[in-house]
Amino acid sequence: MKKLAIYPGTFDPITNGHIDIVLRAAKLFDKIVVSIGKNPQKKPFFSHAERCELVREVIDSLDLPNVETGNFSGLLVNYAKNIDATIIIRGLRAISDFEHEFQIALANRKLYAEIETVFLMPKESYVYLSSSMVKTIALNDGDISLFVPCAVKTAFKKKIGGKK
Ligand code: COA
């Protein structure tokens, strides 16, 4: 049976750290669906539609035959069932991520016994990186080139420019 894995996230915005996880996962599973959640608990800077478009553009540019994008709202496990995914990939950057991720992984397994969460560690140089950090730098006119792909930098310029 083909191993279909979901890499879910808010991706507000997608960063080089997320891309690093995608590249690692692409070597391990038959197919990865990078899935953008609506996540009403967070107040994203980019709308769900904007995040989906941006992630699609970035993932397409990687040209990985077994990686595609998707989107969901509501419970992650319901989405996993709908697309026949049995693996959830999450990045684990530091011990501080662990408690939250452990809790969610166990809750997801209670809700859907077939699902396994697999944690991957990003490259050391990305362990400090977060989407919030990128937003803080971009919204204060800092340079985010080292942290995100070009498309994300352009999207910030467009959105911030439009608000000025
Ligand atoms: N590189 C860079 N940043 C990374 C990263 C990496 N490799 N791995 C994680 N992060 C950061 C993100 O940038 C993000 O930073 P931020 O908090 O500054 O925005 C943070 O880690 C976590 O964000 P993300 O990975 O997007 O996950 P999340 O905690 O927002 O959760 C969902 C997103 C969609 C997986 C989760 O909300 C979900 O499953 N929602 C559906 C409801 C549900 O089913 N819940 C579970 C049952 S209770």
Backbone and ligand atoms as CSV (ligand in chain L), in Angstrom:
chain,resi,resn,atom,element,x,y,z
A,1,MET,N,N,0.833,-1.204,0.000
A,1,MET,CA,C,0.000,0.000,0.000
A,1,MET,C,C,0.871,1.259,0.000
A,2,LYS,N,N,0.480,2.244,-0.808
A,2,LYS,CA,C,1.244,3.495,-0.892
A,2,LYS,C,C,1.109,4.273,0.409
A,3,LYS,N,N,2.217,4.872,0.854
A,3,LYS,CA,C,2.190,5.647,2.098
A,3,LYS,C,C,1.915,7.111,1.791
A,4,LEU,N,N,0.679,7.535,2.083
A,4,LEU,CA,C,0.297,8.928,1.848
A,4,LEU,C,C,0.394,9.705,3.157
A,5,ALA,N,N,1.179,10.765,3.143
A,5,ALA,CA,C,1.400,11.565,4.351
A,5,ALA,C,C,0.912,12.995,4.148
A,6,ILE,N,N,0.376,13.566,5.228
A,6,ILE,CA,C,-0.035,14.976,5.192
A,6,ILE,C,C,1.003,15.780,5.968
A,7,TYR,N,N,1.398,16.914,5.437
A,7,TYR,CA,C,2.208,17.843,6.235
A,7,TYR,C,C,1.328,19.076,6.462
A,8,PRO,N,N,0.637,19.125,7.614
A,8,PRO,CA,C,-0.297,20.221,7.842
A,8,PRO,C,C,0.349,21.400,8.545
A,9,GLY,N,N,-0.224,22.566,8.350
A,9,GLY,CA,C,0.263,23.741,9.056
A,9,GLY,C,C,-0.574,24.945,8.699
A,10,THR,N,N,-0.315,26.028,9.409
A,10,THR,CA,C,-0.999,27.281,9.091
A,10,THR,C,C,-0.244,27.981,7.960
A,11,PHE,N,N,1.066,27.808,7.962
A,11,PHE,CA,C,1.936,28.346,6.904
A,11,PHE,C,C,1.671,29.837,6.669
A,12,ASP,N,N,1.798,30.606,7.751
A,12,ASP,CA,C,1.528,32.056,7.670
A,12,ASP,C,C,2.803,32.860,7.943
A,13,PRO,N,N,3.778,32.823,7.081
A,13,PRO,CA,C,3.860,32.173,5.777
A,13,PRO,C,C,4.711,30.896,5.845
A,14,ILE,N,N,4.754,30.195,4.716
A,14,ILE,CA,C,5.689,29.068,4.571
A,14,ILE,C,C,7.112,29.629,4.641
A,15,THR,N,N,8.009,28.906,5.328
A,15,THR,CA,C,9.398,29.380,5.495
A,15,THR,C,C,10.375,28.326,4.954
A,16,ASN,N,N,11.651,28.691,4.954
A,16,ASN,CA,C,12.675,27.724,4.533
A,16,ASN,C,C,12.722,26.523,5.474
A,17,GLY,N,N,12.329,26.732,6.721
A,17,GLY,CA,C,12.281,25.616,7.681
A,17,GLY,C,C,11.224,24.601,7.283
A,18,HIS,N,N,10.047,25.097,6.863
A,18,HIS,CA,C,8.994,24.186,6.392
A,18,HIS,C,C,9.474,23.435,5.144
A,19,ILE,N,N,10.127,24.168,4.252
A,19,ILE,CA,C,10.597,23.544,3.004
A,19,ILE,C,C,11.605,22.430,3.317
A,20,ASP,N,N,12.446,22.677,4.298
A,20,ASP,CA,C,13.425,21.670,4.707
A,20,ASP,C,C,12.722,20.376,5.148
A,21,ILE,N,N,11.622,20.535,5.870
A,21,ILE,CA,C,10.852,19.348,6.311
A,21,ILE,C,C,10.228,18.642,5.102
A,22,VAL,N,N,9.704,19.417,4.162
A,22,VAL,CA,C,9.093,18.825,2.952
A,22,VAL,C,C,10.135,17.997,2.197
A,23,LEU,N,N,11.332,18.538,2.051
A,23,LEU,CA,C,12.388,17.837,1.309
A,23,LEU,C,C,12.759,16.529,2.000
A,24,ARG,N,N,12.807,16.556,3.318
A,24,ARG,CA,C,13.125,15.323,4.063
A,24,ARG,C,C,12.000,14.306,3.919
A,25,ALA,N,N,10.765,14.786,4.064
A,25,ALA,CA,C,9.599,13.876,3.998
A,25,ALA,C,C,9.471,13.255,2.610
A,26,ALA,N,N,9.797,14.026,1.583
A,26,ALA,CA,C,9.652,13.534,0.203
A,26,ALA,C,C,10.524,12.306,-0.045
A,27,LYS,N,N,11.583,12.174,0.751
A,27,LYS,CA,C,12.473,11.006,0.580
A,27,LYS,C,C,11.924,9.789,1.326
A,28,LEU,N,N,10.984,10.021,2.243
A,28,LEU,CA,C,10.535,8.927,3.111
A,28,LEU,C,C,9.200,8.303,2.713
A,29,PHE,N,N,8.325,9.121,2.109
A,29,PHE,CA,C,6.966,8.642,1.840
A,29,PHE,C,C,6.648,8.667,0.350
A,30,ASP,N,N,5.645,7.864,-0.044
A,30,ASP,CA,C,5.297,7.792,-1.469
A,30,ASP,C,C,4.710,9.111,-1.959
A,31,LYS,N,N,3.848,9.691,-1.116
A,31,LYS,CA,C,3.234,10.957,-1.530
A,31,LYS,C,C,3.023,11.856,-0.311
A,32,ILE,N,N,3.296,13.139,-0.479
A,32,ILE,CA,C,3.088,14.105,0.608
A,32,ILE,C,C,2.082,15.138,0.122
A,33,VAL,N,N,1.116,15.447,0.977
A,33,VAL,CA,C,0.210,16.554,0.669
A,33,VAL,C,C,0.455,17.651,1.712
A,34,VAL,N,N,1.075,18.718,1.261
A,34,VAL,CA,C,1.312,19.868,2.150
A,34,VAL,C,C,-0.037,20.570,2.269
A,35,SER,N,N,-0.596,20.578,3.483
A,35,SER,CA,C,-2.002,20.966,3.638
A,35,SER,C,C,-2.165,22.194,4.519
A,36,ILE,N,N,-2.778,23.186,3.945
A,36,ILE,CA,C,-2.909,24.474,4.631
A,36,ILE,C,C,-4.228,24.512,5.389
A,37,GLY,N,N,-4.117,24.656,6.725
A,37,GLY,CA,C,-5.314,24.687,7.569
A,37,GLY,C,C,-5.855,26.100,7.670
A,38,LYS,N,N,-7.171,26.202,7.863
A,38,LYS,CA,C,-7.772,27.546,8.031
A,38,LYS,C,C,-7.365,28.134,9.373
A,39,ASN,N,N,-7.398,27.308,10.384
A,39,ASN,CA,C,-6.984,27.644,11.739
A,39,ASN,C,C,-7.581,28.920,12.317
A,40,PRO,N,N,-8.869,28.900,12.682
A,40,PRO,CA,C,-9.519,30.101,13.225
A,40,PRO,C,C,-8.952,30.539,14.582
A,41,GLN,N,N,-8.181,29.616,15.255
A,41,GLN,CA,C,-7.583,30.006,16.549
A,41,GLN,C,C,-6.483,31.044,16.385
A,42,LYS,N,N,-5.845,31.026,15.222
A,42,LYS,CA,C,-4.795,32.015,14.963
A,42,LYS,C,C,-5.412,33.128,14.118
A,43,LYS,N,N,-4.797,34.305,14.154
A,43,LYS,CA,C,-5.264,35.387,13.286
A,43,LYS,C,C,-4.208,35.588,12.217
A,44,PRO,N,N,-4.269,34.810,11.152
A,44,PRO,CA,C,-3.184,34.863,10.165
A,44,PRO,C,C,-3.081,36.211,9.462
A,45,PHE,N,N,-1.863,36.564,9.108
A,45,PHE,CA,C,-1.609,37.797,8.342
A,45,PHE,C,C,-2.101,37.601,6.909
A,46,PHE,N,N,-1.763,36.444,6.326
A,46,PHE,CA,C,-2.224,36.123,4.982
A,46,PHE,C,C,-3.538,35.338,5.100
A,47,SER,N,N,-4.474,35.640,4.211
A,47,SER,CA,C,-5.756,34.919,4.237
A,47,SER,C,C,-5.514,33.448,3.870
A,48,HIS,N,N,-6.516,32.629,4.106
A,48,HIS,CA,C,-6.371,31.210,3.768
A,48,HIS,C,C,-6.103,31.060,2.270
A,49,ALA,N,N,-6.828,31.821,1.463
A,49,ALA,CA,C,-6.639,31.740,-0.001
A,49,ALA,C,C,-5.218,32.185,-0.384
A,50,GLU,N,N,-4.738,33.236,0.251
A,50,GLU,CA,C,-3.372,33.718,-0.055
A,50,GLU,C,C,-2.321,32.695,0.358
A,51,ARG,N,N,-2.531,32.085,1.538
A,51,ARG,CA,C,-1.552,31.083,2.010
A,51,ARG,C,C,-1.542,29.866,1.087
A,52,CYS,N,N,-2.736,29.474,0.632
A,52,CYS,CA,C,-2.822,28.313,-0.277
A,52,CYS,C,C,-2.075,28.612,-1.573
A,53,GLU,N,N,-2.279,29.796,-2.102
A,53,GLU,CA,C,-1.652,30.167,-3.370
A,53,GLU,C,C,-0.126,30.219,-3.222
A,54,LEU,N,N,0.298,30.805,-2.111
A,54,LEU,CA,C,1.736,30.953,-1.861
A,54,LEU,C,C,2.412,29.589,-1.659
A,55,VAL,N,N,1.791,28.736,-0.883
A,55,VAL,CA,C,2.361,27.400,-0.645
A,55,VAL,C,C,2.403,26.632,-1.968
A,56,ARG,N,N,1.339,26.757,-2.760
A,56,ARG,CA,C,1.300,26.052,-4.055
A,56,ARG,C,C,2.450,26.524,-4.944
A,57,GLU,N,N,2.637,27.827,-5.000
A,57,GLU,CA,C,3.705,28.392,-5.845
A,57,GLU,C,C,5.082,27.877,-5.389
A,58,VAL,N,N,5.296,27.901,-4.075
A,58,VAL,CA,C,6.589,27.476,-3.532
A,58,VAL,C,C,6.812,25.974,-3.747
A,59,ILE,N,N,5.793,25.187,-3.472
A,59,ILE,CA,C,5.931,23.728,-3.627
A,59,ILE,C,C,6.118,23.361,-5.100
A,60,ASP,N,N,5.367,24.006,-5.987
A,60,ASP,CA,C,5.525,23.729,-7.428
A,60,ASP,C,C,6.957,24.024,-7.877
A,61,SER,N,N,7.540,25.077,-7.314
A,61,SER,CA,C,8.894,25.474,-7.733
A,61,SER,C,C,9.948,24.443,-7.298
A,62,LEU,N,N,9.604,23.609,-6.316
A,62,LEU,CA,C,10.561,22.581,-5.864
A,62,LEU,C,C,10.622,21.416,-6.856
A,63,ASP,N,N,9.562,21.298,-7.633
A,63,ASP,CA,C,9.490,20.279,-8.676
A,63,ASP,C,C,9.728,18.856,-8.134
A,64,LEU,N,N,9.029,18.549,-7.063
A,64,LEU,CA,C,9.135,17.208,-6.472
A,64,LEU,C,C,7.929,16.398,-6.939
A,65,PRO,N,N,8.133,15.300,-7.665
A,65,PRO,CA,C,7.012,14.578,-8.250
A,65,PRO,C,C,6.019,13.993,-7.242
A,66,ASN,N,N,6.462,13.755,-6.012
A,66,ASN,CA,C,5.556,13.120,-5.041
A,66,ASN,C,C,5.014,14.093,-3.995
A,67,VAL,N,N,5.128,15.407,-4.266
A,67,VAL,CA,C,4.599,16.378,-3.299
A,67,VAL,C,C,3.544,17.252,-3.968
A,68,GLU,N,N,2.389,17.348,-3.317
A,68,GLU,CA,C,1.361,18.255,-3.816
A,68,GLU,C,C,0.770,19.056,-2.660
A,69,THR,N,N,-0.160,19.950,-2.978
A,69,THR,CA,C,-0.730,20.769,-1.906
A,69,THR,C,C,-2.232,20.508,-1.788
A,70,GLY,N,N,-2.733,20.806,-0.601
A,70,GLY,CA,C,-4.163,20.660,-0.359
A,70,GLY,C,C,-4.553,21.651,0.726
A,71,ASN,N,N,-5.815,21.691,1.058
A,71,ASN,CA,C,-6.217,22.577,2.158
A,71,ASN,C,C,-7.384,21.971,2.902
A,72,PHE,N,N,-7.544,22.420,4.144
A,72,PHE,CA,C,-8.624,21.837,4.948
A,72,PHE,C,C,-9.111,22.831,5.996
A,73,SER,N,N,-10.311,22.552,6.499
A,73,SER,CA,C,-10.805,23.266,7.673
A,73,SER,C,C,-11.408,22.200,8.573
A,74,GLY,N,N,-11.607,22.529,9.807
A,74,GLY,CA,C,-12.137,21.525,10.739
A,74,GLY,C,C,-11.028,20.606,11.221
A,75,LEU,N,N,-11.425,19.407,11.658
A,75,LEU,CA,C,-10.443,18.497,12.262
A,75,LEU,C,C,-9.500,17.895,11.221
A,76,LEU,N,N,-8.234,17.878,11.589
A,76,LEU,CA,C,-7.216,17.327,10.699
A,76,LEU,C,C,-7.475,15.847,10.398
A,77,VAL,N,N,-7.907,15.097,11.414
A,77,VAL,CA,C,-8.108,13.660,11.189
A,77,VAL,C,C,-9.240,13.382,10.191
A,78,ASN,N,N,-10.244,14.252,10.174
A,78,ASN,CA,C,-11.338,14.051,9.201
A,78,ASN,C,C,-10.825,14.252,7.781
A,79,TYR,N,N,-9.978,15.257,7.652
A,79,TYR,CA,C,-9.360,15.510,6.341
A,79,TYR,C,C,-8.479,14.325,5.946
A,80,ALA,N,N,-7.704,13.818,6.921
A,80,ALA,CA,C,-6.829,12.671,6.652
A,80,ALA,C,C,-7.651,11.479,6.153
A,81,LYS,N,N,-8.767,11.220,6.842
A,81,LYS,CA,C,-9.640,10.097,6.425
A,81,LYS,C,C,-10.138,10.325,5.008
A,82,ASN,N,N,-10.577,11.546,4.727
A,82,ASN,CA,C,-11.153,11.856,3.394
A,82,ASN,C,C,-10.174,11.617,2.265
A,83,ILE,N,N,-8.888,11.880,2.522
A,83,ILE,CA,C,-7.936,11.715,1.416
A,83,ILE,C,C,-7.112,10.421,1.560
A,84,ASP,N,N,-7.515,9.576,2.520
A,84,ASP,CA,C,-6.837,8.286,2.734
A,84,ASP,C,C,-5.384,8.421,3.163
A,85,ALA,N,N,-5.113,9.442,3.963
A,85,ALA,CA,C,-3.751,9.594,4.498
A,85,ALA,C,C,-3.679,8.898,5.851
A,86,THR,N,N,-2.548,8.260,6.121
A,86,THR,CA,C,-2.397,7.559,7.402
A,86,THR,C,C,-1.218,8.110,8.203
A,87,ILE,N,N,-0.577,9.120,7.663
A,87,ILE,CA,C,0.595,9.688,8.343
A,87,ILE,C,C,0.464,11.206,8.409
A,88,ILE,N,N,0.771,11.758,9.581
A,88,ILE,CA,C,0.858,13.213,9.739
A,88,ILE,C,C,2.315,13.535,10.003
A,89,ILE,N,N,2.855,14.444,9.238
A,89,ILE,CA,C,4.252,14.854,9.453
A,89,ILE,C,C,4.251,16.177,10.205
A,90,ARG,N,N,5.078,16.249,11.241
A,90,ARG,CA,C,5.241,17.522,11.943
A,90,ARG,C,C,6.725,17.775,12.144
A,91,GLY,N,N,7.096,19.032,12.089
A,91,GLY,CA,C,8.486,19.404,12.350
A,91,GLY,C,C,8.655,19.607,13.843
A,92,LEU,N,N,9.765,19.136,14.373
A,92,LEU,CA,C,10.062,19.323,15.797
A,92,LEU,C,C,11.363,20.106,15.877
A,93,ARG,N,N,11.231,21.382,16.259
A,93,ARG,CA,C,12.422,22.240,16.221
A,93,ARG,C,C,13.212,22.200,17.518
A,94,ALA,N,N,12.510,22.122,18.626
A,94,ALA,CA,C,13.194,22.153,19.927
A,94,ALA,C,C,12.319,21.448,20.943
A,95,ILE,N,N,12.876,21.235,22.126
A,95,ILE,CA,C,12.111,20.571,23.192
A,95,ILE,C,C,10.810,21.332,23.445
A,96,SER,N,N,10.873,22.667,23.308
A,96,SER,CA,C,9.694,23.490,23.584
A,96,SER,C,C,8.518,23.138,22.663
A,97,ASP,N,N,8.777,22.605,21.489
A,97,ASP,CA,C,7.680,22.186,20.595
A,97,ASP,C,C,7.040,20.895,21.088
A,98,PHE,N,N,7.801,20.118,21.861
A,98,PHE,CA,C,7.425,18.739,22.108
A,98,PHE,C,C,6.083,18.564,22.825
A,99,GLU,N,N,5.904,19.307,23.928
A,99,GLU,CA,C,4.719,19.083,24.750
A,99,GLU,C,C,3.427,19.300,23.956
A,100,HIS,N,N,3.396,20.410,23.222
A,100,HIS,CA,C,2.226,20.751,22.416
A,100,HIS,C,C,1.993,19.687,21.327
A,101,GLU,N,N,3.077,19.319,20.658
A,101,GLU,CA,C,2.966,18.356,19.563
A,101,GLU,C,C,2.549,16.977,20.067
A,102,PHE,N,N,3.073,16.595,21.227
A,102,PHE,CA,C,2.776,15.301,21.831
A,102,PHE,C,C,1.279,15.215,22.147
A,103,GLN,N,N,0.758,16.308,22.729
A,103,GLN,CA,C,-0.649,16.386,23.088
A,103,GLN,C,C,-1.542,16.250,21.838
A,104,ILE,N,N,-1.201,16.991,20.803
A,104,ILE,CA,C,-2.009,16.955,19.573
A,104,ILE,C,C,-1.922,15.577,18.902
A,105,ALA,N,N,-0.703,15.019,18.897
A,105,ALA,CA,C,-0.528,13.701,18.257
A,105,ALA,C,C,-1.380,12.648,18.970
A,106,LEU,N,N,-1.403,12.701,20.298
A,106,LEU,CA,C,-2.194,11.708,21.042
A,106,LEU,C,C,-3.690,11.933,20.840
A,107,ALA,N,N,-4.095,13.218,20.795
A,107,ALA,CA,C,-5.516,13.520,20.557
A,107,ALA,C,C,-5.912,13.019,19.168
A,108,ASN,N,N,-5.061,13.258,18.192
A,108,ASN,CA,C,-5.376,12.806,16.834
A,108,ASN,C,C,-5.481,11.281,16.765
A,109,ARG,N,N,-4.632,10.610,17.514
A,109,ARG,CA,C,-4.664,9.142,17.502
A,109,ARG,C,C,-5.917,8.602,18.204
A,110,LYS,N,N,-6.368,9.331,19.237
A,110,LYS,CA,C,-7.628,8.940,19.909
A,110,LYS,C,C,-8.788,9.076,18.937
A,111,LEU,N,N,-8.730,10.160,18.139
A,111,LEU,CA,C,-9.831,10.428,17.208
A,111,LEU,C,C,-9.809,9.495,15.998
A,112,TYR,N,N,-8.614,9.050,15.636
A,112,TYR,CA,C,-8.466,8.212,14.426
A,112,TYR,C,C,-7.287,7.259,14.648
A,113,ALA,N,N,-7.607,6.040,15.070
A,113,ALA,CA,C,-6.566,5.095,15.493
A,113,ALA,C,C,-5.582,4.736,14.383
A,114,GLU,N,N,-6.004,4.901,13.129
A,114,GLU,CA,C,-5.125,4.522,12.002
A,114,GLU,C,C,-4.010,5.538,11.738
A,115,ILE,N,N,-4.121,6.712,12.356
A,115,ILE,CA,C,-3.173,7.775,12.004
A,115,ILE,C,C,-1.895,7.706,12.862
A,116,GLU,N,N,-0.760,7.872,12.232
A,116,GLU,CA,C,0.509,7.942,12.967
A,116,GLU,C,C,1.121,9.320,12.716
A,117,THR,N,N,1.638,9.937,13.772
A,117,THR,CA,C,2.339,11.217,13.591
A,117,THR,C,C,3.832,10.947,13.574
A,118,VAL,N,N,4.480,11.461,12.568
A,118,VAL,CA,C,5.935,11.282,12.435
A,118,VAL,C,C,6.595,12.645,12.572
A,119,PHE,N,N,7.560,12.741,13.483
A,119,PHE,CA,C,8.248,14.014,13.708
A,119,PHE,C,C,9.588,14.022,12.980
A,120,LEU,N,N,9.831,15.108,12.273
A,120,LEU,CA,C,11.117,15.259,11.590
A,120,LEU,C,C,11.813,16.501,12.128
A,121,MET,N,N,13.125,16.411,12.241
A,121,MET,CA,C,13.882,17.567,12.735
A,121,MET,C,C,14.420,18.374,11.569
A,122,PRO,N,N,14.180,19.691,11.573
A,122,PRO,CA,C,14.735,20.500,10.480
A,122,PRO,C,C,16.235,20.658,10.645
A,123,LYS,N,N,16.863,21.117,9.594
A,123,LYS,CA,C,18.289,21.454,9.632
A,123,LYS,C,C,18.547,22.374,10.836
A,124,GLU,N,N,19.702,22.195,11.481
A,124,GLU,CA,C,20.001,22.958,12.698
A,124,GLU,C,C,19.831,24.459,12.497
A,125,SER,N,N,20.211,24.941,11.305
A,125,SER,CA,C,20.152,26.397,11.102
A,125,SER,C,C,18.714,26.924,11.047
A,126,TYR,N,N,17.726,26.036,11.036
A,126,TYR,CA,C,16.339,26.509,10.994
A,126,TYR,C,C,15.590,26.273,12.307
A,127,VAL,N,N,16.282,25.766,13.325
A,127,VAL,CA,C,15.528,25.394,14.529
A,127,VAL,C,C,14.925,26.608,15.248
A,128,TYR,N,N,15.487,27.752,15.034
A,128,TYR,CA,C,14.989,28.958,15.716
A,128,TYR,C,C,13.881,29.648,14.910
A,129,LEU,N,N,13.693,29.204,13.677
A,129,LEU,CA,C,12.825,29.925,12.748
A,129,LEU,C,C,11.343,29.669,13.007
A,130,SER,N,N,10.535,30.717,12.926
A,130,SER,CA,C,9.079,30.539,13.014
A,130,SER,C,C,8.414,31.544,12.083
A,131,SER,N,N,7.181,31.289,11.755
A,131,SER,CA,C,6.437,32.206,10.887
A,131,SER,C,C,6.245,33.557,11.577
A,132,SER,N,N,6.043,33.533,12.897
A,132,SER,CA,C,5.868,34.804,13.629
A,132,SER,C,C,7.110,35.665,13.519
A,133,MET,N,N,8.276,35.003,13.626
A,133,MET,CA,C,9.531,35.749,13.531
A,133,MET,C,C,9.644,36.429,12.164
A,134,VAL,N,N,9.308,35.680,11.136
A,134,VAL,CA,C,9.367,36.214,9.766
A,134,VAL,C,C,8.426,37.423,9.637
A,135,LYS,N,N,7.226,37.281,10.211
A,135,LYS,CA,C,6.250,38.383,10.110
A,135,LYS,C,C,6.752,39.624,10.842
A,136,THR,N,N,7.332,39.413,12.042
A,136,THR,CA,C,7.840,40.561,12.809
A,136,THR,C,C,8.902,41.302,12.007
A,137,ILE,N,N,9.807,40.537,11.405
A,137,ILE,CA,C,10.890,41.179,10.638
A,137,ILE,C,C,10.313,41.898,9.413
A,138,ALA,N,N,9.456,41.206,8.668
A,138,ALA,CA,C,8.914,41.797,7.429
A,138,ALA,C,C,8.078,43.038,7.719
A,139,LEU,N,N,7.273,42.980,8.772
A,139,LEU,CA,C,6.383,44.112,9.061
A,139,LEU,C,C,7.121,45.307,9.646
A,140,ASN,N,N,8.405,45.076,10.002
A,140,ASN,CA,C,9.225,46.189,10.507
A,140,ASN,C,C,10.343,46.526,9.531
A,141,ASP,N,N,10.071,46.273,8.262
A,141,ASP,CA,C,10.989,46.627,7.168
A,141,ASP,C,C,12.337,45.911,7.219
A,142,GLY,N,N,12.399,44.771,7.903
A,142,GLY,CA,C,13.644,44.005,7.934
A,142,GLY,C,C,13.753,43.094,6.719
A,143,ASP,N,N,14.931,42.514,6.553
A,143,ASP,CA,C,15.171,41.654,5.391
A,143,ASP,C,C,14.910,40.188,5.752
A,144,ILE,N,N,13.960,39.567,5.064
A,144,ILE,CA,C,13.605,38.173,5.369
A,144,ILE,C,C,14.194,37.190,4.353
A,145,SER,N,N,15.071,37.690,3.481
A,145,SER,CA,C,15.608,36.851,2.391
A,145,SER,C,C,16.218,35.538,2.863
A,146,LEU,N,N,16.833,35.555,4.034
A,146,LEU,CA,C,17.510,34.336,4.504
A,146,LEU,C,C,16.523,33.290,5.012
A,147,PHE,N,N,15.298,33.710,5.265
A,147,PHE,CA,C,14.354,32.827,5.956
A,147,PHE,C,C,13.237,32.259,5.099
A,148,VAL,N,N,12.977,32.909,3.975
A,148,VAL,CA,C,11.827,32.494,3.146
A,148,VAL,C,C,12.196,32.480,1.666
A,149,PRO,N,N,11.434,31.722,0.863
A,149,PRO,CA,C,11.674,31.777,-0.585
A,149,PRO,C,C,11.224,33.130,-1.159
A,150,CYS,N,N,11.728,33.433,-2.361
A,150,CYS,CA,C,11.443,34.724,-3.021
A,150,CYS,C,C,9.954,35.048,-3.101
A,151,ALA,N,N,9.159,34.024,-3.414
A,151,ALA,CA,C,7.715,34.257,-3.588
A,151,ALA,C,C,7.088,34.844,-2.321
A,152,VAL,N,N,7.586,34.417,-1.162
A,152,VAL,CA,C,7.028,34.910,0.106
A,152,VAL,C,C,7.435,36.369,0.319
A,153,LYS,N,N,8.683,36.658,-0.017
A,153,LYS,CA,C,9.168,38.034,0.112
A,153,LYS,C,C,8.307,38.967,-0.762
A,154,THR,N,N,8.050,38.514,-1.979
A,154,THR,CA,C,7.242,39.304,-2.912
A,154,THR,C,C,5.812,39.480,-2.375
A,155,ALA,N,N,5.279,38.419,-1.796
A,155,ALA,CA,C,3.902,38.485,-1.270
A,155,ALA,C,C,3.801,39.501,-0.135
A,156,PHE,N,N,4.824,39.540,0.727
A,156,PHE,CA,C,4.835,40.537,1.808
A,156,PHE,C,C,4.876,41.949,1.220
A,157,LYS,N,N,5.763,42.143,0.238
A,157,LYS,CA,C,5.907,43.478,-0.375
A,157,LYS,C,C,4.562,43.945,-0.915
A,158,LYS,N,N,3.897,43.007,-1.618
A,158,LYS,CA,C,2.619,43.330,-2.246
A,158,LYS,C,C,1.572,43.687,-1.183
A,159,LYS,N,N,1.518,42.855,-0.157
A,159,LYS,CA,C,0.474,43.048,0.861
A,159,LYS,C,C,0.761,44.275,1.725
A,160,ILE,N,N,2.007,44.439,2.139
A,160,ILE,CA,C,2.339,45.600,2.988
A,160,ILE,C,C,2.198,46.879,2.161
A,161,GLY,N,N,2.686,46.815,0.923
A,161,GLY,CA,C,2.598,47.971,0.020
A,161,GLY,C,C,1.161,48.398,-0.163
A,162,GLY,N,N,0.285,47.426,-0.325
A,162,GLY,CA,C,-1.132,47.702,-0.532
A,162,GLY,C,C,-1.789,48.329,0.680
A,163,LYS,N,N,-1.191,48.094,1.864
A,163,LYS,CA,C,-1.803,48.618,3.100
A,163,LYS,C,C,-1.300,50.019,3.436
A,164,LYS,N,N,-0.155,50.411,2.791
A,164,LYS,CA,C,0.443,51.715,3.147
A,164,LYS,C,C,-0.318,52.850,2.501
L,1,COA,N1,N,10.235,25.721,10.174
L,1,COA,C1,C,9.772,26.903,10.530
L,1,COA,N2,N,8.746,27.073,11.365
L,1,COA,C2,C,8.184,25.966,11.849
L,1,COA,C3,C,8.619,24.688,11.524
L,1,COA,C4,C,9.709,24.576,10.658
L,1,COA,N3,N,10.202,23.408,10.294
L,1,COA,N4,N,7.860,23.797,12.183
L,1,COA,C5,C,6.975,24.504,12.880
L,1,COA,N5,N,7.173,25.812,12.687
L,1,COA,C6,C,6.477,26.918,13.312
L,1,COA,C7,C,5.529,27.625,12.412
L,1,COA,O1,O,6.202,28.624,11.687
L,1,COA,C8,C,4.546,28.193,13.404
L,1,COA,O2,O,5.063,29.405,13.901
L,1,COA,P1,P,4.111,30.525,14.515
L,1,COA,O3,O,3.507,29.942,15.757
L,1,COA,O4,O,5.064,31.612,14.767
L,1,COA,O5,O,3.072,30.843,13.499
L,1,COA,C9,C,4.549,27.176,14.547
L,1,COA,O6,O,5.722,26.417,14.368
L,1,COA,C10,C,3.450,26.175,14.518
L,1,COA,O7,O,2.669,26.351,13.405
L,1,COA,P2,P,2.174,25.262,12.408
L,1,COA,O8,O,3.227,24.265,12.086
L,1,COA,O9,O,1.572,25.978,11.284
L,1,COA,O10,O,1.158,24.481,13.234
L,1,COA,P3,P,-0.009,24.983,14.129
L,1,COA,O11,O,0.362,24.769,15.543
L,1,COA,O12,O,-0.475,26.333,13.691
L,1,COA,O13,O,-1.094,23.888,13.772
L,1,COA,C11,C,-2.531,22.654,12.372
L,1,COA,C12,C,-1.601,23.833,12.525
L,1,COA,C13,C,-3.313,22.960,11.136
L,1,COA,C14,C,-1.736,21.373,12.196
L,1,COA,C15,C,-3.427,22.461,13.608
L,1,COA,O14,O,-3.899,23.722,14.004
L,1,COA,C16,C,-4.598,21.565,13.309
L,1,COA,O15,O,-4.469,20.379,13.190
L,1,COA,N6,N,-5.799,22.179,13.238
L,1,COA,C17,C,-7.046,21.462,12.989
L,1,COA,C18,C,-7.800,21.166,14.283
L,1,COA,C19,C,-7.361,19.825,14.812
L,1,COA,O16,O,-7.632,18.798,14.220
L,1,COA,N7,N,-6.650,19.839,15.949
L,1,COA,C20,C,-6.078,18.634,16.532
L,1,COA,C21,C,-7.027,17.878,17.413
L,1,COA,S1,S,-7.344,18.707,18.892
